[in-house]
């Protein structure tokens, strides 16, 4: 795995998502309605993303919701009550609506109660969300219910030029593009990553934030949908436990429950 992923891959990811959305609108059944329309829609959507990316590259600190601890009206807040302490996280439903709705619904239904951190790698991340505790299970809230959101293999990645795998970022774990289920991870790396990034590929405020740690090599590949605002000492504590050859803690560390401290209403 490369240690530094340039913003170019985020652009590619965004354009790929855009192309899929446009192509879906131009297909009826198994036949193209009009290939020219599909190409034109792709071009328009791509330009829209290019504009968003340019705006993000030039934006100041206020544009990036991970960079402050305030929980705004269009955000949610949860507390992970773990066997080693509490972790408070704010969520970003406007930028990652599928991931946030999936996480909040699972949390309300007790899906994550007594689920372990099954994969822990110091100076990288801590991972949980699999009810089997093995890292091979876990479904989205839509599996078998809504094919428009979950194909059966998971729901779509949501990549935004305003969200990054900074230290403390909450992100969906996956087994490849658009395979999101229930597993998630918290970026824990404390090493300075800002020195590896340039303003041509990353917004300046994000480069500054990466100096405190994180995993830019994951940008563009995983949906970031939240940020720890209190309890990073607990994240570090979990990351420091003894693990076996599969990076599984030798003693179970559990999410005992998740408290919804500020909810968010998804309009149906």
C-alpha positions in Angstrom: 0.0 0.0 0.0 1.3 3.4 -0.9 1.9 5.8 2.0 0.5 8.8 0.2 -2.5 8.9 -2.0 -2.8 12.1 -4.1 -6.0 14.1 -4.4 -6.0 12.9 -8.0 -7.4 9.5 -6.9 -10.2 11.3 -5.1 -11.0 13.1 -8.4 -11.0 9.7 -10.2 -13.3 8.2 -7.5 -15.7 11.2 -7.7 -15.8 11.1 -11.5 -16.4 7.3 -11.5 -19.4 7.8 -9.1 -20.7 10.6 -11.3 -20.4 8.4 -14.4 -22.3 5.6 -12.8 -25.1 7.9 -11.7 -25.4 9.4 -15.2 -25.2 6.1 -16.9 -28.0 4.7 -14.7 -30.2 7.6 -15.8 -29.6 6.8 -19.4 -30.3 3.1 -19.3 -33.7 1.4 -19.4 -33.7 -2.3 -18.7 -30.7 -3.7 -20.4 -30.6 -1.3 -23.4 -29.2 2.2 -23.7 -31.9 4.8 -24.5 -29.3 7.0 -26.1 -25.5 6.6 -25.8 -25.0 10.2 -26.7 -27.2 11.4 -23.8 -25.2 9.2 -21.4 -21.9 10.7 -22.6 -23.2 14.2 -22.4 -24.6 13.7 -18.9 -21.2 12.2 -17.8 -19.4 15.2 -19.2 -21.7 17.7 -17.4 -21.4 15.7 -14.1 -17.7 15.5 -14.4 -17.4 19.3 -14.8 -19.5 19.7 -11.7 -17.2 17.6 -9.6 -14.2 19.4 -11.1 -15.7 22.7 -9.8 -16.3 21.2 -6.4 -12.8 19.9 -6.2 -11.3 23.2 -7.2 -13.4 25.0 -4.6 -12.3 22.5 -1.9 -8.6 23.0 -2.8 -9.0 26.7 -2.4 -11.3 26.6 0.7 -10.3 27.7 4.2 -10.5 25.8 7.4 -14.3 26.5 8.0 -15.2 24.4 5.0 -14.0 21.2 6.5 -16.3 19.8 9.2 -13.6 17.6 10.7 -11.5 20.5 11.8 -13.6 21.7 14.7 -15.4 20.1 17.6 -18.7 21.9 17.2 -21.7 19.7 16.3 -23.8 21.8 13.9 -27.5 21.5 13.1 -26.9 19.4 10.0 -24.7 16.9 12.0 -25.3 14.1 14.5 -23.4 13.0 17.6 -22.9 9.6 19.2 -20.9 8.1 22.1 -19.3 4.7 21.7 -19.3 3.2 25.2 -16.4 0.7 25.1 -15.0 -1.6 27.7 -12.0 0.7 27.9 -13.8 4.1 27.9 -16.0 6.4 25.9 -15.4 7.8 22.5 -17.6 10.8 21.3 -18.0 11.2 17.5 -19.8 13.7 15.3 -21.3 12.5 12.1 -21.7 14.1 8.7 -25.1 13.1 7.1 -25.0 15.8 4.4 -21.7 14.6 3.0 -22.1 10.8 3.6 -25.9 10.2 4.0 -25.8 6.5 3.3 -23.0 5.7 5.8 -24.5 7.9 8.5 -28.1 6.6 8.2 -26.7 3.0 8.2 -24.6 3.6 11.3 -27.3 5.5 13.2 -30.0 2.9 12.4 -27.7 0.0 13.5 -26.8 1.9 16.7 -30.5 2.5 17.6 -31.3 -1.1 17.0 -28.5 -2.4 19.2 -26.7 -4.0 16.3 -23.3 -2.9 17.6 -24.0 -3.7 21.3 -21.2 -6.0 22.7 -19.5 -6.1 19.3 -15.7 -6.4 19.6 -12.8 -4.4 18.0 -11.7 -7.4 15.9 -8.8 -5.7 14.2 -6.3 -3.3 15.9 -3.1 -2.0 14.4 -1.1 0.5 16.4 -0.2 3.7 14.5 -2.9 2.8 11.8 -6.5 2.2 13.0 -8.9 0.3 15.1 -11.8 -1.6 13.5 -15.1 -2.9 14.6 -18.8 -3.3 13.5 -18.8 -7.0 12.7 -21.3 -8.9 14.9 -19.4 -12.2 14.2 -16.2 -10.7 15.7 -14.1 -12.2 12.9 -13.9 -9.4 10.4 -15.9 -11.4 7.7 -19.5 -10.5 8.6 -21.9 -7.6 8.9 -24.6 -6.3 6.7 -26.0 -2.9 5.9 -29.5 -1.9 7.0 -30.7 -2.2 3.4 -29.4 -5.7 2.5 -32.3 -7.8 1.2 -34.7 -4.9 1.6 -33.7 -2.1 -0.8 -31.6 -3.0 -3.9 -31.5 0.7 -4.9 -29.2 1.3 -1.9 -27.6 -2.2 -1.4 -26.9 -4.5 -4.3 -26.4 -7.4 -2.0 -22.7 -6.8 -1.8 -23.0 -3.5 0.1 -23.8 0.1 -0.5 -21.9 2.7 -2.4 -18.8 4.6 -1.4 -19.4 8.3 -0.7 -16.2 10.2 -1.4 -16.1 13.9 -0.7 -13.3 16.5 -1.2 -14.3 17.9 2.2 -13.7 14.6 4.2 -10.4 12.8 4.9 -8.8 10.0 6.8 -7.4 12.3 9.4 -6.4 11.1 12.9 -9.7 10.4 14.6 -11.7 10.1 11.4 -14.5 7.5 11.4 -14.7 5.6 8.1 -16.5 2.6 6.6 -14.4 -0.6 6.1 -15.0 -2.4 2.9 -13.7 -5.2 0.7 -13.5 -3.1 -2.4 -15.5 -0.2 -4.0 -19.2 -0.1 -3.0 -19.1 -3.1 -0.6 -20.0 -1.2 2.6 -21.9 -3.2 5.2 -21.6 -2.6 8.9 -17.9 -2.6 9.7 -16.1 0.7 10.4 -12.7 1.9 11.6 -11.2 4.9 13.4 -7.9 6.3 12.1 -5.4 6.3 14.9 -2.0 7.0 13.3 -0.1 9.8 15.2 2.7 10.3 12.7 3.1 13.5 10.7 1.6 12.9 7.2 1.5 16.5 6.1 5.0 16.5 4.9 4.1 14.0 2.2 1.3 16.1 0.7 1.2 19.1 -1.6 -1.2 22.0 -2.1 -1.7 20.9 -5.7 -3.5 17.8 -4.5 -4.7 18.6 -1.0 -6.4 21.7 0.6 -3.9 23.6 2.9 -6.1 23.1 6.0 -6.1 19.4 5.5 -2.3 19.3 5.0 -2.0 21.1 8.3 -4.4 18.6 10.0 -2.5 15.6 8.6 0.6 16.8 10.5 -1.2 15.5 13.6 -1.6 12.1 12.1 -4.0 10.1 9.9 -3.8 7.9 6.8 -3.9 9.8 3.5 -3.2 6.6 1.7 -6.8 5.6 2.4 -8.3 8.8 0.8 -10.6 8.1 -2.1 -11.0 4.4 -1.2 -13.1 4.5 2.0 -16.1 6.6 3.1 -15.3 9.0 5.8 -18.5 9.9 7.7 -17.5 11.1 11.2 -14.8 12.5 13.4 -13.8 11.8 17.1 -14.3 15.0 19.1 -13.6 13.5 22.5 -11.9 10.3 23.6 -8.9 10.0 21.3 -7.0 8.8 24.4 -9.4 5.8 24.5 -8.7 5.2 20.8 -5.0 5.2 21.5 -5.5 3.0 24.5 -7.4 0.4 22.3 -4.7 0.7 19.6 -2.0 -0.1 22.1 -3.4 -3.5 23.4 -1.7 -6.8 22.7 -2.8 -8.5 19.6 -2.3 -11.9 17.9 -0.8 -12.6 14.5 -4.1 -11.6 12.9 -4.2 -8.2 14.6 -7.0 -9.3 16.8 -6.8 -8.2 20.5 -5.8 -11.1 22.8 -8.5 -9.9 25.2 -11.9 -8.8 23.9 -12.5 -5.1 23.8 -16.2 -4.4 23.3 -18.5 -1.7 22.2 -20.9 -2.1 25.0 -23.5 0.2 23.5 -23.8 3.4 21.4 -25.6 6.4 22.8 -27.3 8.7 20.2 -26.6 12.1 21.7 -27.8 14.1 18.8 -29.9 12.4 16.1 -30.5 13.4 12.5 -33.8 13.0 10.6 -33.5 11.5 7.1 -36.4 12.5 5.0 -38.0 9.6 3.2 
